[in-house]
């Protein structure tokens, strides 16, 4: 493979990566626990947090938020793996990229 072909393949790979990121950014998911609701996208970015309770215990709310955010990130990581596997058929995992 010459350098031109390599650069062309790299550009194609970057374009596909950007397409996957756009798709994941547009996906919306909701998690709710103990009166706390978070809305996040497929990249794990938190888009909104709502408190659906009159709970005043800040320590409890803090713990619930941490759990929900961690769960959202796990879901987003799984969605990212699935998206890459759909595009690349698991090839990247075999190359050590960790997807």
N, C-alpha and C positions, 0 to 999 in steps of 0.2 A: 504494500500500500504506500503510495507516495504522499507527500505532505499535503498536496491539494485535496486528495481524497479524504485524508485524515481530518483536515479542517472542515470539509463539507459535512462529514459524518458528525463531527463535534457540533457544528451549527445546527444540524437536524436534531441532535440529542438535546441541545439547549432549547430549541423551539418546542419540542415535546414536553420538556420539563416545565416550561412556562405555561403550556396548555393545561397540564395536569394541575398546576398551582391555581390557575384561573378557575378551573372546574371545582376544585376543592374549596376555594374561597367563596364560591356561590352557594355551596351546600349549607343548609342551616339545620341544626339539631337543637333539641331542648332537653335538659336534664332538670329534675326537680327532686328535692329532698327536704323534709322538715320545713316546708313553707318557703324555701329558697329555690328560685328558678334561674337557671342561666341559659342563655342562648349563645351558641358558638357555631363557627363554620368548620369546614372539613380540614382546615389547617390548625385548628385548635385555638383560634383567636376568639376571645370572649367578646360578644357583640352587645350583650345586655345582661343585667342582673336585676331580678325583681324579688322583693320580699313580700310574700303573700301571707304573712303572719304578723301578729303584734308582738312577737317575741322581742324582749328587750335584753336578753342575755347575750351580750356581745361576744363572749367567749364561745358560746354554742354556735352563733352565726359564723364566727371566724372558722371554726372547725368544719362546719357544713360547707362553707365556701371552698376551703382547701380541698375537701373530698370531691366536690363537684368539679372543680377545675382540673384536678388530677385525673378524674374519670373522663372529662372532655378531651384532655390531651391524649389519653390512652386510645379513645375512640378515633381521634384524628390521626394518630400514628397508624392505627389499623387501616383506616380508609386510604391513607397515603400508600401503604404497602399494597393494598388491593388495586389501587389506580396504577401503580407502577407495574404490577404483575399483569394487568390487563394490556398495557401498552407494550411491555417487553417480555411477557411470558416467563417471568421469573429469572430472566437472564442476569439482571443486575445483582441479585442475591448470590448467584453462583460466582460472580466476579468479585465478591467481597465488599460490596457497597453497603451491606447491612439492611437492605430493604426487605 
